[in-house]
């Protein structure tokens, strides 16, 4: 049932008692309500310039790269360190005759060759990142994702090879690396092995801990899992298990690569476990350095994008406020937070103004 408001006749001398009385508006609330509305209109008018799709490699790529020039220099330094760690001789841990019982596994080829590891750990995640860029045209996301991925893999590689060289643990197939003909030669006093095999093969035999294949795979594919979790919003409280399966798939692929290292007798299981833990840990730190957590309301974009967004909005807001000659105390009441927080705060003030 609907009720129509009672209409009052206009005030006149013949109807002295029918004069309409209107409530007196509160000046402070009305002024603030008008200011908030004008600011929102100004921000909305400028939004097309700062929305996704407006920041491409051609328009903003050089600016973003210059901002992170020091990060790219650090990446080059990590590459140099990685090369040095692979050239130097690892520590040759003592291996006695009685220790060879656990190191007699057959020497065989890798199921996952060394050249395939960069393809899986770097190029595969890079392909996903590029696909997302071509869909959304956001160079901020592209740059931060590539930077985070490279940092994840290179930091993991440097840590892995540094530990390999320092520990010098023999591989499970060390006997056949040391004695290709199967005839052991030992020091008569210490019973230490006196290898007769190729120096390069023996050198590689002292790099068992931790597994480089595993750490690199978890560093690159772990970063990819974080990245996809943010983009498809896995933790949106809607219960879509299919999204979770997509995120877990890269981790499953990395785990299978680690298992292959044990099956090939190139690593002990402890080597694979430590390599996987190292890779996923570094990947997590590198991702969170450039992106919010996937469960965050802004988890779909990099930190630098939202910083740029806030700066652009604040500049637009300042211009609109200057045009209205708003007092400084009123400017301080308007702040930009994340998308939902800012809207809720402003709309709450607007609603309170109406009730007053």
C-alpha positions in Angstrom: 0.0 0.0 0.0 1.3 3.4 -0.9 0.7 6.7 0.9 0.8 10.1 -0.7 2.2 12.9 1.3 -0.3 15.4 2.6 -0.2 18.6 0.5 -0.6 21.9 2.3 -2.2 25.0 0.8 0.0 27.9 0.3 0.3 30.5 3.0 -2.2 33.3 2.6 -4.0 35.8 4.8 -7.1 33.7 4.7 -5.3 30.7 5.9 -3.0 32.0 8.6 -2.6 28.6 10.3 -1.7 26.6 7.2 1.7 28.1 6.7 4.3 25.5 5.8 7.3 25.3 8.1 10.5 23.9 6.6 13.5 22.7 8.7 16.5 24.9 8.9 19.4 23.2 7.0 22.7 22.8 8.8 25.3 24.9 7.0 28.3 22.9 7.9 26.9 19.5 6.7 25.6 21.0 3.5 28.9 22.6 2.6 30.8 19.3 3.2 28.2 17.3 1.2 28.6 19.7 -1.7 32.4 19.5 -1.5 32.4 15.7 -1.5 30.1 15.5 -4.4 32.1 18.0 -6.5 35.3 16.1 -5.7 33.8 12.8 -6.8 32.6 14.3 -10.0 36.1 15.7 -10.7 37.7 12.3 -10.0 35.2 10.5 -12.2 35.9 12.9 -15.0 39.6 12.1 -14.9 39.3 8.3 -14.4 39.6 7.4 -18.1 43.2 8.6 -18.1 44.3 6.4 -15.2 42.3 3.3 -15.7 43.7 0.0 -16.9 44.5 -0.1 -20.6 45.9 3.5 -20.7 49.5 2.4 -19.8 51.3 0.6 -22.5 55.0 -0.1 -23.2 55.0 2.8 -25.7 53.4 5.4 -23.5 54.8 4.5 -20.0 57.4 1.8 -20.5 60.5 4.0 -20.5 59.3 5.9 -17.4 58.7 2.7 -15.4 62.1 1.2 -16.5 63.9 4.4 -15.4 62.2 4.3 -12.0 63.7 0.8 -11.4 67.0 1.2 -13.2 68.9 0.3 -10.0 66.9 -3.0 -9.8 68.0 -3.9 -13.3 71.6 -3.2 -12.4 71.3 -5.5 -9.4 69.9 -8.2 -11.7 73.0 -7.9 -13.9 75.2 -8.2 -10.8 73.3 -11.4 -9.8 74.0 -12.9 -13.3 77.7 -12.2 -12.9 77.8 -13.8 -9.4 75.9 -16.9 -10.8 78.5 -17.4 -13.5 81.3 -17.1 -11.1 79.7 -19.7 -8.7 79.4 -22.1 -11.6 83.1 -21.7 -12.6 84.8 -22.1 -9.2 85.6 -25.5 -7.8 83.2 -26.8 -5.1 84.4 -28.1 -1.8 85.5 -31.7 -2.1 84.0 -33.4 0.9 85.8 -36.4 2.3 84.6 -39.6 0.8 86.0 -42.8 2.3 85.8 -46.4 1.0 83.1 -47.3 3.5 80.9 -44.4 2.4 80.7 -45.6 -1.2 78.0 -48.2 -0.4 75.4 -45.4 -0.5 76.9 -43.7 -3.5 76.9 -46.6 -6.0 73.7 -45.7 -7.9 74.0 -45.8 -11.7 75.2 -42.8 -13.6 72.5 -41.9 -16.2 71.2 -39.0 -18.2 68.8 -36.4 -16.9 65.0 -36.9 -17.5 64.8 -33.1 -17.5 67.9 -31.7 -19.2 69.7 -28.7 -17.9 68.7 -26.5 -20.9 65.0 -27.2 -20.2 65.1 -25.7 -16.7 65.2 -22.0 -17.9 62.4 -22.7 -20.3 60.2 -24.1 -17.6 61.2 -21.7 -14.8 61.4 -18.5 -16.8 59.9 -18.6 -20.3 56.7 -20.4 -19.3 55.8 -17.9 -16.6 56.9 -15.1 -18.9 54.5 -16.3 -21.6 51.6 -16.1 -19.1 52.7 -12.6 -18.0 52.8 -11.4 -21.6 49.4 -12.9 -22.4 48.0 -10.9 -19.5 49.7 -7.7 -20.7 48.2 -8.1 -24.2 44.7 -8.5 -22.6 44.9 -5.6 -20.1 47.6 -3.3 -21.6 49.1 -2.5 -18.2 52.9 -1.9 -18.4 53.1 -1.5 -14.7 52.0 -5.1 -14.1 54.2 -6.3 -17.0 57.3 -4.6 -15.7 56.8 -5.6 -12.0 56.0 -9.2 -12.9 59.1 -9.6 -15.1 61.3 -8.0 -12.5 59.9 -10.1 -9.7 60.2 -13.3 -11.8 63.9 -12.6 -12.7 64.7 -11.7 -9.1 63.1 -14.9 -7.8 65.0 -17.1 -10.2 68.4 -15.4 -9.9 68.4 -15.0 -6.2 67.4 -18.6 -5.9 70.2 -19.6 -8.3 72.8 -17.6 -6.4 71.8 -19.1 -3.1 71.6 -22.6 -4.5 75.0 -22.6 -6.2 76.7 -20.9 -3.2 75.4 -23.6 -0.9 76.4 -26.3 -3.4 80.0 -25.0 -3.6 80.2 -24.6 0.2 78.7 -28.0 1.2 80.2 -30.2 -1.6 78.0 -33.1 -0.9 78.6 -36.1 -3.2 75.8 -37.2 -5.5 74.2 -40.7 -5.2 76.1 -41.8 -8.4 79.5 -40.5 -7.1 81.2 -43.9 -7.3 80.8 -44.1 -11.1 81.8 -40.5 -11.5 85.0 -41.1 -9.5 85.8 -44.6 -10.9 84.3 -45.0 -14.4 85.9 -48.4 -14.8 84.5 -49.6 -11.6 87.9 -50.1 -9.9 88.2 -48.1 -6.7 91.5 -46.5 -5.7 91.9 -45.3 -2.1 94.5 -43.6 0.0 96.3 -46.3 2.0 96.2 -44.2 5.2 92.9 -42.4 5.2 91.0 -44.6 2.8 90.0 -41.5 0.9 88.9 -42.0 -2.7 91.5 -41.1 -5.4 89.3 -40.5 -8.4 90.4 -41.5 -11.9 87.5 -40.1 -13.8 87.1 -36.8 -15.7 87.6 -33.7 -13.6 84.5 -32.0 -14.9 82.4 -35.0 -14.1 83.9 -35.3 -10.6 83.4 -31.6 -10.1 79.7 -32.0 -10.8 79.6 -35.0 -8.5 80.3 -32.7 -5.5 77.2 -30.5 -6.1 74.4 -32.6 -4.7 73.0 -30.3 -2.0 70.6 -28.6 -2.7 68.9 -29.5 -6.0 69.3 -26.7 -8.6 66.6 -28.1 -10.9 64.2 -28.2 -8.0 65.0 -24.8 -6.6 64.9 -23.0 -10.0 61.6 -24.8 -10.8 59.9 -23.8 -7.6 61.3 -20.2 -7.9 59.8 -19.6 -11.3 56.7 -21.7 -11.2 56.1 -20.7 -7.5 56.1 -17.1 -8.6 53.7 -18.0 -11.4 51.3 -19.6 -8.9 51.3 -16.4 -6.8 50.8 -14.3 -9.9 47.9 -16.3 -11.2 46.3 -16.4 -7.7 46.1 -12.7 -7.7 44.9 -12.3 -11.3 42.1 -14.9 -11.1 41.3 -13.9 -7.5 41.4 -17.3 -5.9 40.7 -16.1 -2.4 37.5 -14.1 -3.2 35.4 -16.2 -0.7 33.2 -17.6 -3.4 34.5 -21.2 -3.1 35.6 -21.8 -6.7 37.9 -24.8 -6.4 38.7 -24.7 -10.1 40.7 -21.6 -9.5 42.7 -23.3 -6.8 43.5 -26.1 -9.2 44.9 -23.7 -11.7 47.1 -22.2 -9.1 48.3 -25.5 -7.8 49.2 -26.9 -11.3 52.6 -25.0 -11.6 53.6 -26.2 -8.1 52.7 -29.8 -9.1 54.9 -29.4 -12.2 57.8 -28.2 -10.1 57.3 -31.1 -7.6 57.5 -33.6 -10.5 60.7 -32.1 -11.7 62.1 -32.5 -8.2 61.0 -36.2 -8.1 62.7 -36.8 -11.4 66.0 -35.7 -9.8 65.7 -38.5 -7.2 64.6 -41.0 -9.9 67.7 -40.2 -12.0 69.9 -40.7 -9.0 71.4 -37.2 -9.3 70.1 -36.2 -5.9 69.2 -37.5 -2.5 65.7 -36.7 -1.3 67.0 -34.2 1.2 68.5 -32.2 -1.7 65.2 -32.0 -3.5 63.3 -31.1 -0.3 65.7 -28.3 0.5 65.8 -27.0 -3.1 62.0 -26.8 -3.2 61.7 -25.1 0.1 64.4 -22.6 -0.9 62.8 -21.8 -4.3 59.2 -21.3 -3.0 60.4 -19.2 -0.1 62.4 -16.8 -2.4 59.5 -16.7 -4.9 57.1 -15.7 -2.1 59.3 -12.9 -0.9 59.9 -11.6 -4.4 56.2 -11.6 -5.3 55.1 -9.8 -2.2 57.8 -7.2 -2.8 56.0 -6.1 -6.0 52.4 -7.2 -5.5 49.9 -7.3 -2.6 48.8 -10.7 -1.3 46.3 -12.4 -3.5 43.6 -12.3 -0.8 43.9 -8.5 -0.6 41.2 -6.4 -2.2 43.9 -5.0 -4.6 45.7 -8.3 -5.0 45.2 -8.3 -8.8 47.7 -5.4 -9.4 51.2 -4.3 -8.4 52.0 -1.8 -5.7 53.4 0.7 -8.1 50.2 0.8 -10.1 48.1 1.7 -7.1 50.7 4.3 -6.0 50.5 5.9 -9.4 46.7 5.7 -9.2 46.6 7.5 -5.9 49.0 10.2 -7.0 46.9 10.9 -10.1 43.7 11.1 -8.1 45.3 13.3 -5.5 46.5 15.7 -8.2 43.1 15.8 -9.7 41.5 16.3 -6.4 43.9 19.1 -5.4 43.0 20.9 -8.7 39.3 20.7 -8.1 39.6 21.8 -4.5 41.7 24.8 -5.5 39.1 25.8 -8.0 36.5 25.8 -5.3 38.6 27.7 -2.8 37.9 25.1 -0.1 39.5 25.7 3.3 42.5 23.6 4.1 40.8 21.9 7.1 38.2 20.6 4.6 40.9 19.3 2.3 42.3 17.1 5.0 39.0 15.4 5.4 39.2 13.9 1.9 41.8 11.0 1.5 42.2 8.4 -1.1 42.4 4.8 0.1 41.6 1.6 -1.9 38.6 1.5 -4.2 36.0 0.2 -1.8 37.3 1.9 1.3 37.3 5.4 -0.3 33.8 4.9 -1.7 32.4 3.7 1.7 34.0 6.6 3.6 32.7 9.3 1.3 29.2 7.8 0.9 29.0 7.5 4.7 29.6 11.2 5.1 27.1 11.9 2.4 24.5 9.8 4.1 25.1 11.4 7.5 24.7 14.8 5.8 21.3 13.9 4.5 20.1 12.7 7.8 21.2 15.9 9.4 
